[in-house]
């Protein structure tokens, strides 16, 4: 913390210089202990203090020094025993009493701690540390007025104390009295220009006020004037840059961190996540691989790494990473869910169902798993199983509109109109702005030629949510067509095609409207394009011939289309408005 240490009122008194000890043997071990402390070897120091106590069991210095090291090791009971012994031998030793107050405070025994600090103040009213410790305790208990009163008394004793103003700053910030906090922190820094904690508090106040530029100036000042290698300050700067989506600036700070410490795993992790946000997935993978090599058991990071492999279309590496996670933890739900979703996209339905079912059993409260498993059954034509899964999901989460929406889509495939309508209406009741459900229900009515005014109202509601959705505009145009409003229909379908130029159904609809307007050349072109996109549409192929356009199978464009790989399900799913969010990375960044 630069050149000035903050007062840690949970810490304990330690020896800062050799003093006389009665027994020479005790003094010998004391010196060994003191030397070990200077070398930061706490275990060896404690051992030597205990050896010294064998020869001078009543030494307050030895007892408090041993207790101090016990606290650092987490041995509260042992520390308490030794400090109580010290107080028996010298009940008015100021440093021992302050130690005792800190010990009570660390155990949550605030009343006892306050009593000890009051005793210190009575014994020596000039002990500013007692005032600050007591004020800090009051602040921790939200007794801010008492805290301020006590700390100001301490400042009266030492008006140049940076610690007094530092604590005033903290308390004012806790009360959201930011202007007072800034004044207090500024005074602390004025008296101790190297007081890093005061700068950090000041920067936090600027952040709390939304003054990001001000906070950045403070943190940069720390790096330039106080501690050029401050790990905490640099990470604060990174966070501020990320809040403003200044990714390059954040990366520049992380690179500064890595210059000091190339093995800083947190820096590599953050760098990887920033690259991911920038969609530079290969760079992100390189950074996260550094993390997983150093910490192979960080399963959330590995899960996110697998997701990045999916993003670069390397499904095999993604599968390999997910399987590695499950080798380490067979019950890791995210890996089962994500692997199941990946297998679904790879059209490996058997393994997709296996992993998603496993995820559902492991975490039956996770609605996303029901959605993914139900969708997998739907895509594979297993509609009864899909309905069963969605119903189970609804029992678990009855207010989730997506579950009703998707079960409604399955009912559509099963030609269960009443169930379809009921499911979509419930979706809209739960989410009146659910654009997909509004459009789906509207298109359902249009496709069947029923409730056309209601259908148009539903579709228009969907368009108010998503005004540039080409599929919704197609639905509206088709509704106008069914109502005999051909010119309005043509206007909407042309708009839809402009927005979605490669959809077979929209092109088919456009062709029908051209036929109605006797624009045969335009109709033929629209239908040819539709058949290019969907060469298996037998109904349209027959319609094409009936209209006198010839055999579409003899068209070179259709022959080439048939040579292509089988079309994916994505167009059909988008057309049917059955999409859901299929992938939410589990690693939150």
LOVEX-743394 format. One line per field, with one value per residue (C-alpha): residue number from 0; chain; x, y, z. Coordinates in steps of 0.05 Angstrom, whole numbers, plus 5000, padded with zeros to 4 digits. Last residue first. Example, Ala and Ser with C-alpha at 12.3 -4.5 7.8 and 13.67 -1.06 7.14 Angstrom:
<lumgus>
pos = [1 / 0]
unit = [A / A]
u = [5273 / 5246]
v = [4979 / 4910]
w = [5143 / 5156]
</lumgus>
This chain:
<lumgus>
pos = [588 / 587 / 586 / 585 / 584 / 583 / 582 / 581 / 580 / 579 / 578 / 577 / 576 / 575 / 574 / 573 / 572 / 571 / 570 / 569 / 568 / 567 / 566 / 565 / 564 / 563 / 562 / 561 / 560 / 559 / 558 / 557 / 556 / 555 / 554 / 553 / 552 / 551 / 550 / 549 / 548 / 547 / 546 / 545 / 544 / 543 / 542 / 541 / 540 / 539 / 538 / 537 / 536 / 535 / 534 / 533 / 532 / 531 / 530 / 529 / 528 / 527 / 526 / 525 / 524 / 523 / 522 / 521 / 520 / 519 / 518 / 517 / 516 / 515 / 514 / 513 / 512 / 511 / 510 / 509 / 508 / 507 / 506 / 505 / 504 / 503 / 502 / 501 / 500 / 499 / 498 / 497 / 496 / 495 / 494 / 493 / 492 / 491 / 490 / 489 / 488 / 487 / 486 / 485 / 484 / 483 / 482 / 481 / 480 / 479 / 478 / 477 / 476 / 475 / 474 / 473 / 472 / 471 / 470 / 469 / 468 / 467 / 466 / 465 / 464 / 463 / 462 / 461 / 460 / 459 / 458 / 457 / 456 / 455 / 454 / 453 / 452 / 451 / 450 / 449 / 448 / 447 / 446 / 445 / 444 / 443 / 442 / 441 / 440 / 439 / 438 / 437 / 436 / 435 / 434 / 433 / 432 / 431 / 430 / 429 / 428 / 427 / 426 / 425 / 424 / 423 / 422 / 421 / 420 / 419 / 418 / 417 / 416 / 415 / 414 / 413 / 412 / 411 / 410 / 409 / 408 / 407 / 406 / 405 / 404 / 403 / 402 / 401 / 400 / 399 / 398 / 397 / 396 / 395 / 394 / 393 / 392 / 391 / 390 / 389 / 388 / 387 / 386 / 385 / 384 / 383 / 382 / 381 / 380 / 379 / 378 / 377 / 376 / 375 / 374 / 373 / 372 / 371 / 370 / 369 / 368 / 367 / 366 / 365 / 364 / 363 / 362 / 361 / 360 / 359 / 358 / 357 / 356 / 355 / 354 / 353 / 352 / 351 / 350 / 349 / 348 / 347 / 346 / 345 / 344 / 343 / 342 / 341 / 340 / 339 / 338 / 337 / 336 / 335 / 334 / 333 / 332 / 331 / 330 / 329 / 328 / 327 / 326 / 325 / 324 / 323 / 322 / 321 / 320 / 319 / 318 / 317 / 316 / 315 / 314 / 313 / 312 / 311 / 310 / 309 / 308 / 307 / 306 / 305 / 304 / 303 / 302 / 301 / 300 / 299 / 298 / 297 / 296 / 295 / 294 / 293 / 292 / 291 / 290 / 289 / 288 / 287 / 286 / 285 / 284 / 283 / 282 / 281 / 280 / 279 / 278 / 277 / 276 / 275 / 274 / 273 / 272 / 271 / 270 / 269 / 268 / 267 / 266 / 265 / 264 / 263 / 262 / 261 / 260 / 259 / 258 / 257 / 256 / 255 / 254 / 253 / 252 / 251 / 250 / 249 / 248 / 247 / 246 / 245 / 244 / 243 / 242 / 241 / 240 / 239 / 238 / 237 / 236 / 235 / 234 / 233 / 232 / 231 / 230 / 229 / 228 / 227 / 226 / 225 / 224 / 223 / 222 / 221 / 220 / 219 / 218 / 217 / 216 / 215 / 214 / 213 / 212 / 211 / 210 / 209 / 208 / 207 / 206 / 205 / 204 / 203 / 202 / 201 / 200 / 199 / 198 / 197 / 196 / 195 / 194 / 193 / 192 / 191 / 190 / 189 / 188 / 187 / 186 / 185 / 184 / 183 / 182 / 181 / 180 / 179 / 178 / 177 / 176 / 175 / 174 / 173 / 172 / 171 / 170 / 169 / 168 / 167 / 166 / 165 / 164 / 163 / 162 / 161 / 160 / 159 / 158 / 157 / 156 / 155 / 154 / 153 / 152 / 151 / 150 / 149 / 148 / 147 / 146 / 145 / 144 / 143 / 142 / 141 / 140 / 139 / 138 / 137 / 136 / 135 / 134 / 133 / 132 / 131 / 130 / 129 / 128 / 127 / 126 / 125 / 124 / 123 / 122 / 121 / 120 / 119 / 118 / 117 / 116 / 115 / 114 / 113 / 112 / 111 / 110 / 109 / 108 / 107 / 106 / 105 / 104 / 103 / 102 / 101 / 100 / 99 / 98 / 97 / 96 / 95 / 94 / 93 / 92 / 91 / 90 / 89 / 88 / 87 / 86 / 85 / 84 / 83 / 82 / 81 / 80 / 79 / 78 / 77 / 76 / 75 / 74 / 73 / 72 / 71 / 70 / 69 / 68 / 67 / 66 / 65 / 64 / 63 / 62 / 61 / 60 / 59 / 58 / 57 / 56 / 55 / 54 / 53 / 52 / 51 / 50 / 49 / 48 / 47 / 46 / 45 / 44 / 43 / 42 / 41 / 40 / 39 / 38 / 37 / 36 / 35 / 34 / 33 / 32 / 31 / 30 / 29 / 28 / 27 / 26 / 25 / 24 / 23 / 22 / 21 / 20 / 19 / 18 / 17 / 16 / 15 / 14 / 13 / 12 / 11 / 10 / 9 / 8 / 7 / 6 / 5 / 4 / 3 / 2 / 1 / 0]
unit = [A / A / A / A / A / A / A / A / A / A / A / A / A / A / A / A / A / A / A / A / A / A / A / A / A / A / A / A / A / A / A / A / A / A / A / A / A / A / A / A / A / A / A / A / A / A / A / A / A / A / A / A / A / A / A / A / A / A / A / A / A / A / A / A / A / A / A / A / A / A / A / A / A / A / A / A / A / A / A / A / A / A / A / A / A / A / A / A / A / A / A / A / A / A / A / A / A / A / A / A / A / A / A / A / A / A / A / A / A / A / A / A / A / A / A / A / A / A / A / A / A / A / A / A / A / A / A / A / A / A / A / A / A / A / A / A / A / A / A / A / A / A / A / A / A / A / A / A / A / A / A / A / A / A / A / A / A / A / A / A / A / A / A / A / A / A / A / A / A / A / A / A / A / A / A / A / A / A / A / A / A / A / A / A / A / A / A / A / A / A / A / A / A / A / A / A / A / A / A / A / A / A / A / A / A / A / A / A / A / A / A / A / A / A / A / A / A / A / A / A / A / A / A / A / A / A / A / A / A / A / A / A / A / A / A / A / A / A / A / A / A / A / A / A / A / A / A / A / A / A / A / A / A / A / A / A / A / A / A / A / A / A / A / A / A / A / A / A / A / A / A / A / A / A / A / A / A / A / A / A / A / A / A / A / A / A / A / A / A / A / A / A / A / A / A / A / A / A / A / A / A / A / A / A / A / A / A / A / A / A / A / A / A / A / A / A / A / A / A / A / A / A / A / A / A / A / A / A / A / A / A / A / A / A / A / A / A / A / A / A / A / A / A / A / A / A / A / A / A / A / A / A / A / A / A / A / A / A / A / A / A / A / A / A / A / A / A / A / A / A / A / A / A / A / A / A / A / A / A / A / A / A / A / A / A / A / A / A / A / A / A / A / A / A / A / A / A / A / A / A / A / A / A / A / A / A / A / A / A / A / A / A / A / A / A / A / A / A / A / A / A / A / A / A / A / A / A / A / A / A / A / A / A / A / A / A / A / A / A / A / A / A / A / A / A / A / A / A / A / A / A / A / A / A / A / A / A / A / A / A / A / A / A / A / A / A / A / A / A / A / A / A / A / A / A / A / A / A / A / A / A / A / A / A / A / A / A / A / A / A / A / A / A / A / A / A / A / A / A / A / A / A / A / A / A / A / A / A / A / A / A / A / A / A / A / A / A / A / A / A / A / A / A / A / A / A / A / A / A / A / A / A / A / A / A / A / A / A / A / A / A / A / A / A / A / A / A / A / A / A / A / A / A / A / A / A / A / A / A / A / A / A / A / A / A / A / A / A / A / A / A / A / A / A / A / A / A / A / A / A / A / A / A / A / A / A / A / A / A]
u = [4635 / 4585 / 4607 / 4545 / 4542 / 4468 / 4454 / 4388 / 4347 / 4282 / 4257 / 4188 / 4165 / 4143 / 4185 / 4244 / 4238 / 4230 / 4289 / 4333 / 4317 / 4374 / 4367 / 4392 / 4460 / 4458 / 4446 / 4372 / 4385 / 4425 / 4366 / 4319 / 4361 / 4369 / 4293 / 4271 / 4244 / 4200 / 4158 / 4122 / 4098 / 4026 / 3995 / 3981 / 4055 / 4074 / 4017 / 4043 / 4113 / 4082 / 4048 / 4111 / 4154 / 4216 / 4259 / 4254 / 4300 / 4303 / 4229 / 4216 / 4260 / 4222 / 4157 / 4179 / 4203 / 4139 / 4096 / 4136 / 4126 / 4053 / 4032 / 3958 / 3943 / 3921 / 3981 / 4027 / 3994 / 4006 / 4079 / 4090 / 4063 / 4111 / 4169 / 4150 / 4146 / 4215 / 4253 / 4317 / 4306 / 4282 / 4277 / 4266 / 4221 / 4178 / 4172 / 4150 / 4100 / 4071 / 4060 / 4031 / 3981 / 3958 / 3946 / 3910 / 3860 / 3819 / 3815 / 3860 / 3910 / 3908 / 3923 / 3981 / 4010 / 4005 / 4038 / 4093 / 4104 / 4112 / 4163 / 4202 / 4211 / 4224 / 4171 / 4189 / 4146 / 4096 / 4099 / 4074 / 4015 / 4002 / 4002 / 3951 / 3905 / 3910 / 3891 / 3831 / 3806 / 3819 / 3783 / 3788 / 3823 / 3861 / 3929 / 3905 / 3883 / 3949 / 3986 / 3954 / 3970 / 4042 / 4048 / 4025 / 4065 / 4129 / 4119 / 4112 / 4091 / 4031 / 4076 / 4038 / 3972 / 4007 / 4036 / 3968 / 3936 / 3989 / 3976 / 3900 / 3905 / 3950 / 3906 / 3845 / 3881 / 3908 / 3938 / 3997 / 4047 / 4007 / 4005 / 4082 / 4081 / 4035 / 4083 / 4136 / 4096 / 4072 / 4144 / 4168 / 4115 / 4146 / 4095 / 4081 / 4154 / 4160 / 4091 / 4104 / 4169 / 4134 / 4083 / 4140 / 4172 / 4107 / 4090 / 4159 / 4150 / 4083 / 4115 / 4172 / 4186 / 4261 / 4257 / 4202 / 4240 / 4301 / 4256 / 4227 / 4297 / 4320 / 4258 / 4259 / 4333 / 4319 / 4269 / 4321 / 4284 / 4295 / 4371 / 4405 / 4346 / 4339 / 4413 / 4411 / 4352 / 4391 / 4451 / 4412 / 4367 / 4427 / 4462 / 4404 / 4389 / 4458 / 4434 / 4497 / 4453 / 4422 / 4491 / 4509 / 4446 / 4461 / 4533 / 4508 / 4459 / 4506 / 4563 / 4518 / 4495 / 4563 / 4542 / 4596 / 4649 / 4721 / 4702 / 4643 / 4689 / 4733 / 4669 / 4652 / 4722 / 4721 / 4652 / 4676 / 4739 / 4694 / 4646 / 4699 / 4649 / 4688 / 4630 / 4626 / 4699 / 4681 / 4626 / 4678 / 4721 / 4661 / 4653 / 4727 / 4722 / 4662 / 4700 / 4760 / 4791 / 4845 / 4874 / 4940 / 4925 / 4853 / 4875 / 4925 / 4872 / 4827 / 4875 / 4884 / 4809 / 4796 / 4845 / 4808 / 4741 / 4752 / 4678 / 4692 / 4657 / 4699 / 4762 / 4739 / 4727 / 4796 / 4829 / 4791 / 4816 / 4887 / 4887 / 4858 / 4912 / 4969 / 5027 / 5058 / 5064 / 5090 / 5081 / 5016 / 4986 / 5005 / 4972 / 4910 / 4911 / 4915 / 4860 / 4814 / 4829 / 4815 / 4749 / 4720 / 4651 / 4637 / 4629 / 4688 / 4733 / 4712 / 4726 / 4795 / 4810 / 4790 / 4834 / 4893 / 4880 / 4878 / 4943 / 4981 / 5047 / 5059 / 5044 / 5039 / 5050 / 5035 / 4996 / 4957 / 4944 / 4916 / 4866 / 4845 / 4837 / 4797 / 4749 / 4739 / 4726 / 4675 / 4635 / 4574 / 4568 / 4586 / 4646 / 4670 / 4662 / 4701 / 4758 / 4762 / 4762 / 4818 / 4857 / 4850 / 4872 / 4935 / 4961 / 5024 / 5007 / 4995 / 4971 / 4941 / 4916 / 4876 / 4850 / 4827 / 4792 / 4754 / 4733 / 4711 / 4670 / 4635 / 4616 / 4593 / 4545 / 4521 / 4518 / 4570 / 4611 / 4608 / 4632 / 4690 / 4711 / 4710 / 4752 / 4804 / 4801 / 4821 / 4873 / 4908 / 4922 / 4942 / 4893 / 4920 / 4880 / 4824 / 4824 / 4810 / 4751 / 4727 / 4730 / 4685 / 4633 / 4633 / 4622 / 4566 / 4531 / 4542 / 4512 / 4507 / 4537 / 4601 / 4603 / 4602 / 4660 / 4700 / 4690 / 4716 / 4778 / 4790 / 4783 / 4828 / 4881 / 4881 / 4910 / 4915 / 4861 / 4907 / 4876 / 4806 / 4815 / 4841 / 4780 / 4733 / 4769 / 4759 / 4685 / 4676 / 4708 / 4662 / 4601 / 4626 / 4636 / 4637 / 4697 / 4744 / 4719 / 4735 / 4806 / 4814 / 4794 / 4843 / 4900 / 4881 / 4884 / 4952 / 4978 / 4954 / 4981 / 4935 / 4920 / 4994 / 5004 / 4931 / 4925 / 4981 / 4947 / 4882 / 4922 / 4951 / 4884 / 4849 / 4904 / 4895 / 4820 / 4827 / 4874 / 4863 / 4937 / 4940 / 4907 / 4959 / 5014 / 4985 / 4976 / 5050 / 5069 / 5020 / 5048 / 5121 / 5111 / 5070 / 5127 / 5098 / 5120 / 5193 / 5235 / 5182 / 5155 / 5218 / 5203 / 5132 / 5160 / 5208 / 5152 / 5110 / 5168 / 5179 / 5105 / 5103 / 5162 / 5156 / 5232 / 5225 / 5180 / 5235 / 5284 / 5237 / 5228 / 5303 / 5311 / 5256 / 5289 / 5353 / 5315 / 5280 / 5347 / 5373 / 5314 / 5283 / 5268 / 5294 / 5264 / 5276 / 5237 / 5169 / 5136 / 5065 / 4998 / 4938 / 4899 / 4825 / 4835 / 4879 / 4907 / 4929 / 5002 / 5034 / 5092 / 5053 / 5000]
v = [4744 / 4690 / 4621 / 4579 / 4601 / 4606 / 4563 / 4543 / 4606 / 4582 / 4578 / 4551 / 4605 / 4553 / 4589 / 4591 / 4517 / 4501 / 4544 / 4514 / 4442 / 4438 / 4426 / 4361 / 4370 / 4400 / 4357 / 4370 / 4445 / 4434 / 4398 / 4454 / 4507 / 4466 / 4462 / 4394 / 4378 / 4439 / 4407 / 4461 / 4531 / 4517 / 4536 / 4462 / 4448 / 4498 / 4475 / 4404 / 4427 / 4468 / 4407 / 4365 / 4412 / 4369 / 4419 / 4469 / 4529 / 4517 / 4503 / 4572 / 4604 / 4570 / 4592 / 4665 / 4663 / 4630 / 4681 / 4740 / 4713 / 4699 / 4767 / 4749 / 4788 / 4724 / 4688 / 4743 / 4732 / 4658 / 4670 / 4715 / 4661 / 4611 / 4660 / 4669 / 4594 / 4580 / 4631 / 4660 / 4735 / 4749 / 4825 / 4840 / 4780 / 4806 / 4875 / 4844 / 4802 / 4864 / 4904 / 4843 / 4831 / 4903 / 4897 / 4830 / 4849 / 4786 / 4770 / 4709 / 4753 / 4804 / 4748 / 4725 / 4796 / 4798 / 4730 / 4751 / 4814 / 4769 / 4727 / 4788 / 4815 / 4889 / 4916 / 4869 / 4888 / 4928 / 4874 / 4822 / 4866 / 4872 / 4797 / 4790 / 4843 / 4812 / 4744 / 4774 / 4803 / 4735 / 4692 / 4632 / 4618 / 4558 / 4588 / 4656 / 4629 / 4594 / 4656 / 4697 / 4645 / 4641 / 4717 / 4730 / 4671 / 4695 / 4767 / 4750 / 4821 / 4800 / 4751 / 4706 / 4717 / 4712 / 4644 / 4622 / 4641 / 4602 / 4540 / 4545 / 4555 / 4494 / 4452 / 4470 / 4458 / 4389 / 4376 / 4338 / 4386 / 4444 / 4410 / 4411 / 4486 / 4495 / 4455 / 4505 / 4567 / 4538 / 4523 / 4590 / 4627 / 4603 / 4615 / 4542 / 4525 / 4454 / 4431 / 4468 / 4430 / 4364 / 4385 / 4404 / 4335 / 4298 / 4340 / 4325 / 4251 / 4252 / 4291 / 4245 / 4276 / 4282 / 4357 / 4353 / 4304 / 4351 / 4411 / 4377 / 4362 / 4434 / 4465 / 4417 / 4433 / 4508 / 4500 / 4480 / 4455 / 4381 / 4389 / 4321 / 4286 / 4341 / 4340 / 4264 / 4271 / 4324 / 4278 / 4217 / 4257 / 4288 / 4221 / 4189 / 4251 / 4256 / 4310 / 4351 / 4407 / 4359 / 4333 / 4404 / 4413 / 4349 / 4370 / 4436 / 4404 / 4349 / 4399 / 4447 / 4392 / 4368 / 4301 / 4259 / 4305 / 4294 / 4249 / 4295 / 4354 / 4314 / 4295 / 4368 / 4383 / 4326 / 4345 / 4417 / 4391 / 4350 / 4406 / 4454 / 4504 / 4565 / 4581 / 4508 / 4511 / 4573 / 4533 / 4481 / 4536 / 4559 / 4490 / 4488 / 4554 / 4529 / 4464 / 4496 / 4428 / 4435 / 4497 / 4516 / 4480 / 4505 / 4578 / 4576 / 4543 / 4601 / 4650 / 4610 / 4599 / 4674 / 4687 / 4635 / 4665 / 4736 / 4749 / 4815 / 4788 / 4725 / 4767 / 4800 / 4732 / 4708 / 4771 / 4762 / 4690 / 4707 / 4763 / 4716 / 4666 / 4715 / 4673 / 4729 / 4771 / 4842 / 4843 / 4806 / 4862 / 4914 / 4868 / 4869 / 4945 / 4945 / 4893 / 4939 / 4997 / 4953 / 4930 / 4998 / 4968 / 5024 / 4975 / 4937 / 4998 / 5007 / 4933 / 4937 / 4999 / 4964 / 4906 / 4953 / 4984 / 4917 / 4892 / 4954 / 4953 / 5027 / 5039 / 5111 / 5165 / 5138 / 5076 / 5110 / 5170 / 5123 / 5099 / 5169 / 5191 / 5128 / 5143 / 5214 / 5187 / 5137 / 5190 / 5147 / 5172 / 5103 / 5101 / 5168 / 5140 / 5077 / 5120 / 5156 / 5090 / 5064 / 5128 / 5122 / 5049 / 5071 / 5118 / 5142 / 5216 / 5210 / 5276 / 5301 / 5231 / 5228 / 5299 / 5280 / 5218 / 5261 / 5312 / 5257 / 5223 / 5288 / 5297 / 5225 / 5223 / 5154 / 5131 / 5078 / 5132 / 5176 / 5117 / 5102 / 5174 / 5183 / 5120 / 5150 / 5216 / 5182 / 5139 / 5199 / 5226 / 5299 / 5323 / 5273 / 5277 / 5316 / 5263 / 5209 / 5249 / 5254 / 5178 / 5171 / 5220 / 5191 / 5120 / 5141 / 5175 / 5115 / 5061 / 5013 / 4956 / 4957 / 5032 / 5023 / 4974 / 5022 / 5077 / 5032 / 5014 / 5086 / 5110 / 5054 / 5069 / 5142 / 5123 / 5193 / 5179 / 5128 / 5085 / 5110 / 5102 / 5031 / 5014 / 5041 / 4997 / 4936 / 4950 / 4960 / 4892 / 4858 / 4888 / 4869 / 4795 / 4779 / 4733 / 4781 / 4838 / 4799 / 4787 / 4860 / 4882 / 4833 / 4860 / 4931 / 4906 / 4874 / 4938 / 4979 / 4935 / 4948 / 4877 / 4857 / 4785 / 4765 / 4803 / 4761 / 4697 / 4719 / 4733 / 4663 / 4627 / 4671 / 4657 / 4582 / 4587 / 4631 / 4584 / 4613 / 4611 / 4687 / 4687 / 4638 / 4685 / 4741 / 4696 / 4678 / 4752 / 4767 / 4714 / 4731 / 4805 / 4793 / 4751 / 4708 / 4640 / 4660 / 4597 / 4552 / 4616 / 4621 / 4553 / 4576 / 4638 / 4594 / 4549 / 4610 / 4640 / 4575 / 4572 / 4646 / 4645 / 4715 / 4724 / 4781 / 4735 / 4682 / 4734 / 4753 / 4680 / 4668 / 4730 / 4707 / 4639 / 4671 / 4718 / 4659 / 4627 / 4692 / 4692 / 4760 / 4785 / 4853 / 4880 / 4864 / 4906 / 4905 / 4852 / 4837 / 4865 / 4837 / 4846 / 4857 / 4932 / 4935 / 5006 / 5023 / 5021 / 5081 / 5079 / 5049 / 5000]
w = [4659 / 4675 / 4656 / 4642 / 4569 / 4549 / 4489 / 4458 / 4464 / 4433 / 4362 / 4345 / 4297 / 4245 / 4192 / 4238 / 4252 / 4178 / 4159 / 4213 / 4196 / 4148 / 4074 / 4049 / 4017 / 3948 / 3887 / 3891 / 3885 / 3822 / 3790 / 3812 / 3779 / 3716 / 3707 / 3686 / 3755 / 3751 / 3696 / 3656 / 3676 / 3657 / 3724 / 3735 / 3729 / 3784 / 3828 / 3823 / 3843 / 3899 / 3929 / 3919 / 3962 / 3963 / 3924 / 3982 / 3970 / 3895 / 3897 / 3928 / 3876 / 3820 / 3853 / 3854 / 3782 / 3757 / 3793 / 3764 / 3693 / 3707 / 3733 / 3729 / 3794 / 3830 / 3800 / 3828 / 3897 / 3893 / 3874 / 3934 / 3980 / 3951 / 3959 / 4032 / 4042 / 4011 / 4052 / 4022 / 4014 / 4085 / 4092 / 4018 / 4013 / 4070 / 4038 / 3973 / 4013 / 4048 / 3984 / 3949 / 4006 / 4006 / 3931 / 3939 / 3994 / 3984 / 4058 / 4049 / 4013 / 4069 / 4118 / 4074 / 4076 / 4151 / 4158 / 4109 / 4152 / 4213 / 4176 / 4153 / 4224 / 4217 / 4265 / 4322 / 4383 / 4344 / 4291 / 4341 / 4358 / 4283 / 4277 / 4333 / 4304 / 4234 / 4264 / 4300 / 4234 / 4201 / 4251 / 4204 / 4138 / 4165 / 4148 / 4172 / 4240 / 4251 / 4226 / 4282 / 4334 / 4311 / 4304 / 4375 / 4401 / 4367 / 4390 / 4464 / 4484 / 4526 / 4565 / 4613 / 4577 / 4510 / 4528 / 4555 / 4489 / 4451 / 4493 / 4486 / 4411 / 4402 / 4447 / 4406 / 4340 / 4355 / 4286 / 4318 / 4286 / 4315 / 4383 / 4379 / 4368 / 4427 / 4471 / 4449 / 4467 / 4533 / 4554 / 4530 / 4572 / 4638 / 4693 / 4708 / 4722 / 4748 / 4726 / 4660 / 4650 / 4661 / 4609 / 4561 / 4570 / 4558 / 4496 / 4467 / 4481 / 4443 / 4386 / 4371 / 4302 / 4313 / 4316 / 4368 / 4412 / 4411 / 4424 / 4486 / 4510 / 4500 / 4531 / 4590 / 4601 / 4600 / 4656 / 4708 / 4769 / 4756 / 4764 / 4762 / 4729 / 4676 / 4662 / 4652 / 4605 / 4567 / 4562 / 4537 / 4491 / 4456 / 4453 / 4415 / 4372 / 4341 / 4293 / 4304 / 4329 / 4379 / 4397 / 4415 / 4457 / 4494 / 4506 / 4533 / 4580 / 4603 / 4612 / 4651 / 4698 / 4723 / 4752 / 4719 / 4749 / 4725 / 4667 / 4655 / 4644 / 4597 / 4559 / 4550 / 4525 / 4474 / 4450 / 4438 / 4403 / 4357 / 4345 / 4318 / 4290 / 4315 / 4362 / 4385 / 4405 / 4445 / 4481 / 4500 / 4530 / 4569 / 4599 / 4614 / 4651 / 4691 / 4705 / 4738 / 4754 / 4700 / 4736 / 4704 / 4638 / 4642 / 4650 / 4593 / 4550 / 4566 / 4534 / 4470 / 4465 / 4469 / 4413 / 4371 / 4390 / 4369 / 4377 / 4413 / 4474 / 4467 / 4464 / 4529 / 4561 / 4541 / 4569 / 4634 / 4640 / 4622 / 4674 / 4727 / 4712 / 4726 / 4698 / 4657 / 4720 / 4713 / 4637 / 4647 / 4688 / 4635 / 4583 / 4626 / 4623 / 4547 / 4543 / 4582 / 4536 / 4476 / 4506 / 4521 / 4533 / 4583 / 4640 / 4612 / 4618 / 4691 / 4706 / 4675 / 4716 / 4780 / 4759 / 4751 / 4819 / 4854 / 4824 / 4842 / 4804 / 4796 / 4870 / 4894 / 4841 / 4771 / 4788 / 4844 / 4799 / 4747 / 4798 / 4816 / 4743 / 4728 / 4785 / 4758 / 4688 / 4716 / 4753 / 4766 / 4837 / 4864 / 4818 / 4845 / 4915 / 4896 / 4871 / 4938 / 4976 / 4931 / 4940 / 5016 / 5013 / 4976 / 5030 / 4995 / 4999 / 5075 / 5106 / 5040 / 5024 / 5089 / 5076 / 5006 / 5035 / 5084 / 5031 / 4984 / 5038 / 5055 / 4982 / 4978 / 5036 / 5013 / 5086 / 5072 / 5036 / 5098 / 5141 / 5094 / 5090 / 5165 / 5169 / 5123 / 5160 / 5224 / 5189 / 5159 / 5229 / 5224 / 5276 / 5327 / 5393 / 5360 / 5305 / 5357 / 5382 / 5310 / 5306 / 5367 / 5343 / 5272 / 5298 / 5345 / 5287 / 5242 / 5285 / 5225 / 5266 / 5225 / 5236 / 5311 / 5305 / 5262 / 5313 / 5368 / 5328 / 5309 / 5381 / 5407 / 5354 / 5376 / 5444 / 5475 / 5528 / 5561 / 5616 / 5603 / 5528 / 5537 / 5580 / 5528 / 5477 / 5520 / 5531 / 5456 / 5443 / 5494 / 5461 / 5392 / 5404 / 5329 / 5336 / 5298 / 5343 / 5407 / 5381 / 5360 / 5429 / 5460 / 5417 / 5439 / 5510 / 5499 / 5468 / 5527 / 5582 / 5640 / 5661 / 5662 / 5685 / 5680 / 5615 / 5584 / 5606 / 5572 / 5509 / 5510 / 5518 / 5467 / 5415 / 5425 / 5416 / 5354 / 5318 / 5249 / 5230 / 5230 / 5299 / 5324 / 5300 / 5342 / 5402 / 5401 / 5399 / 5454 / 5500 / 5484 / 5497 / 5560 / 5588 / 5644 / 5617 / 5613 / 5601 / 5568 / 5536 / 5493 / 5462 / 5446 / 5413 / 5372 / 5346 / 5330 / 5290 / 5251 / 5231 / 5213 / 5166 / 5138 / 5139 / 5189 / 5229 / 5230 / 5257 / 5313 / 5330 / 5333 / 5376 / 5423 / 5427 / 5453 / 5498 / 5530 / 5542 / 5572 / 5621 / 5637 / 5567 / 5544 / 5481 / 5408 / 5357 / 5324 / 5366 / 5344 / 5366 / 5332 / 5268 / 5263 / 5270 / 5209 / 5208 / 5138 / 5120 / 5087 / 5037 / 4979 / 5000]
</lumgus>
